[in-house]
Amino acid sequence: MVVTDNPQTPQEKVPFDLPAYLQQRQSQVEAALDRAIPIAYPEKIYEAMRYSLLAGGKRLRPILCLATCELAGGTTEMAIPTACALEMIHTMSLIHDDLPAMDNDDYRRGMLTNHKVYGEDIAILAGDGLLAYAFEYVAAKTENVPAPRVLQVISRLGRAVGAAGLVGGQVVDLESEGKADVSIDTLNFIHNHKTAALLEACVACGAILAGAPEADLQRLTRYAQNIGLAFQIVDDILDITATQEELGKTAGKDLQAQKATYPSIWGLEESQRQARQLIQAAIAELDSFGEKALPLQAIAEFITSRTH
């Protein structure tokens, strides 16, 4: 019997490299978005659409779509048109949200907001153009996916962005400004619709494109709902604790607008605890997927540690 000095030890797990993963996927999304909307006549509207669409950002929404499609057995090629559409819809919501009639902000992602560069009229139309084109892009560009799945994705996107989703949340948000008695239930309604609905659509659409079974779709939907609410709680915290340079937009806007926020109701410490609890619940929904869920798990953890 030969005894070796260096007995073989079980191979250590290499930790998931989220920054490298995000950078790779971000580059993929940026290139696809750049190709998606070339300049055409009338140039001004295409320039305005591209100005906000290509202004950078974390691209978490399209990345969530791509990651979920891969987790469920699909490919990024199947999901990239929907991923781009989600970013177009998100960009529309930012353009419109920044308008004087809404949140009235001058900066977004460290740049002047769309209406500050192109005027309110063109900014409204740029948002409209991006929203309409998002649906066209999914329908026209999605390949190697059965038509019923594409139709389901289009339906899911429409619900997420309409009165049952983002628009409804924004309406209640505007109605709640300046009110001292906004309840936690109302605040949850606002952000489950205004923020979480689109994040939920990102994850759900990726799973639908790949043909995920209903049980998996339900688990992934719950994951997305939890990270969506946690994302907003962290946003509210950062509005108080981060600088304008870190945020890329005006800091302290919620306080100025007398908006109800999670810290205004719970305080900072409890808000942070609630966000961590939501992330833990989200990650628990991924248990059955094993190592395939590492990107989604890492993104969930990133949400509570981000600084902008």
N, C-alpha and C positions, 0 to 999 in steps of 0.2 A: 504494500500500500504506500503510495507516494503522498506526502503531505505538502501542500504548496504554502508558501509564505503569504500569498495574496489570494485568499479564497474569494471566489466570485460573489459579488453582492448583487442584489436585485437592482436593475437599472433604475436610476432616479428619473422621476417625471420632469420633463423640461417645462417650466412655467409658460403659460400662453403669453405671447408677446403682443399685447393689445396695440401699443403705438405703431408697430410695424404693420399689423393687420389693418388698422384704420388708415394708415398712410397709403397702403396698396389699394384698398377699396376706394379711398377718396380720390386717388389719381384716376382710377377707372371711371368713377362717376363724373368727375370734372371733364374728362375727355368726351364722354358720352353726351353730357349737357352742352358742351361747346358745339358738337356736331348737330345736336337736335334742333337748334334755332340759328340758322345762318341769317345774315343780313339780306333783306329783300326790300322791295318798294311797298309801302312808304317806310323809308329807312328809320325815321324817328321812333316808330313804335317798336321795331325790332331791336333797336339800340337800347331803348328803355327796358324792354323785357330782359335783354342780355345783361344790362347794367346790374340789375338786382339778382338775377339768376346766377351769374358768374362772380358774385362779390365775395366768394369764399364761404366760410362757415364750417361747422364740423361735419356736415353731410350725414348726420346720424340716422336720419329717416331713411334715405335710400340704402344706407349700409345695413340697417336692420332688415330691410326687405330682402337684400341679397343674401345675408347670413341665414335668414329663416328658410329661404328657398333651398339653399345648400343643405341645411340641417334636415329638411324634409325629403332629401333625395333628388332635388332639382339642380339646375346649373345657374350660374350668374347670367349666362346668355339669355336664358328664358325670362329672367327677372329684370334685366336692365331697363327695358322700356317702362315698366311699372315703377321701378326705382326712380327714374328720371321724372316721371309724371308726379310722383309724390313730392319731389323737390320743387317742381313747378307749382304745385298746389300750396306747398308751404311758403314759397316765395311770394305768391299772390297774397297770402294771409298777412305776411310781414309788410308788404307794400301798402295794403289797405289799412292795416293796424296802425301804421305810422302817420296816416293822414290827419290833418287838423280836426276833422269831425270825429275821429276816434281817439287814439292815444297822443296824437300831436307830438311826434318826435322828430328831431333833426338828424339823428345819426343812427346807423344800423351797420353792424359788422365793421365799425371803425370808419365808415364812409358816410357822406351825406345821403339822407334818405331819398327815395326816388322822386317824390314830389318837390324836393328842394332843388333837384337838378333839372327835371323835365316839366315841372308844373303839376298842379293837382289834376288837371284834366287828363293829361297823358299818363300820369301815375295810375289813375283809376282804370284807364283803358289797358295799360300794361298788365295790371292784375287780371282784368277780364280776359285778355289775350292768353295769358299763361294758363288760366283755369280751363278755358275752352280747349286749348291745344293739348293739355294733359290727357284728356279723354281720347282725343283723336290719336295721340301718340301711342297709347296703350292698344287701341283697336287696330291701328295700321302697322305697328312695328313689332308686336309680339309674335314670335315664331316658335314652332315646335311645341305648342301648347294647345290642347283641345279647346275648341271654341266655347263650350259651356263654362270652362274655368275662366277664360278671358272675360266672358259676360259677367260672371260672379265678381271678378275683380272690379270691373267698371261699376257695378251696383254698390260694392263695398266702399269704393272711393266717393261715389255720389252721396252716400249716407253720411260718411265721415265729415264731408265738407259743408253739407247743407244745414237746414234748420234743425235736423235731428242730431247734428254734431257741432262743428266749429261755429257756424253762424248762430245757432241757438245759444251756445255758451257765450259768445261775444255780446249778444243782446242782453242777457242777464248780467253780464259783467258791466256793461254801460249803465244799466238801470240801477246797479248797486253802488255806483260811485257816490261818495259823499255821505252814504248812510252809515250810521254808527251801530246799527243793530243787525248787520248781516250775519246770519247763522253759519255754522260750520257746514250744515247740509247744503245751503245755497252756494257756499264757496266750493264745496266738492262738486256740485252740479256744474258750476262754471268751468272748472278745470277738467272734469271728466269729459266735457264736451269740447271746450276750446283747445285744450292741449292733448289730453290722453286719447281722444277719438282718432286723431290722425296718426299718432304713434301706434295705436292698436291696428289701424288699417295697414300700416307698413308691415307689421309682423304677420297679420292675417293674410294679406295679399301674397306675401312670399310663400306661405304655407299652401294657399289655394293653388297657386301656379304649379307647385310641385305635386299636387294631388294628395296632400296629407289627409289621413283618415280623420273623421270628425272628432274623435277623442283627443287626438294630438292637436287639432285646431283649437279645441276648447282650452287645453292646457296652455298653449302659446298665446291665446287671447287673454287669459288671466295674467300671464306673465307681462304682457304689454300694458294692460290696464294698470297694474301695479307700478311699472317703471314710469308710465305716463304721469301718474299723480306724484310720484317721487320727484320726477323731473321738474314739475311746477313748484313743488315745495322748495327745492334747491334754488330755482329761479328767484322765488320770493326772498330767500335768505340772501342770495348774492346781490339783489337790488339794494339791500341794506349794507352788506359788508364789503362789496367789491367796488373798485374805482371805475370811472368811465373808460379808462384805457384798457382795463381788464375785460370789461363787458363788451366794448365796442359799440355801446349805445349809452344814452344818458342814464346815470345812476340816480337812485332815489326818486324815480318817476312815480312809483306806487304811492309813496308818502305824499308827494305833491298833489297827486290826483285824488287823494283821500280814498284810496282803494282798500277794500278788505283784503288782507293777505293772511297766510298761515302764521307768520310771526306776529302779526297784529292781534291774532286771536289766541295763539298758543304760547307766544314767546319764542326766542331763537332756539333755546336748548331743547324744548319739546318738539319744535318743528324738525330739528335735526334727528331726534330720536324717531319720530314718525316716518321720516324719509328712509332711515336705515331699516326700520321694520318692514316697510313696503318692499324694499330691495331684497331683503331676506325671503319674504313671501314669494317674490317674483322668481328668485333663484330656485326655490323649492319646487316650483312648477316644472323645472327643467330636469329634475332628477332622472326621469325615465329615459332621457335621450342620451345619457352618458357623455363621452368626450366630444360628440358632435355638437353639443351645446356650449362648448367652451367660449366661442365668440360672443354668444348672447349673454352668458354669465358675466364675462369680463366687461361688456358694455353696461350691464346693469350696475356693476360695482363702480364703474367710471362715473356714472350719473351723480352719485353722491360725493365723489371726490373732486369733481371738476371746479375750476375757478372762473369759468365764463360760460 
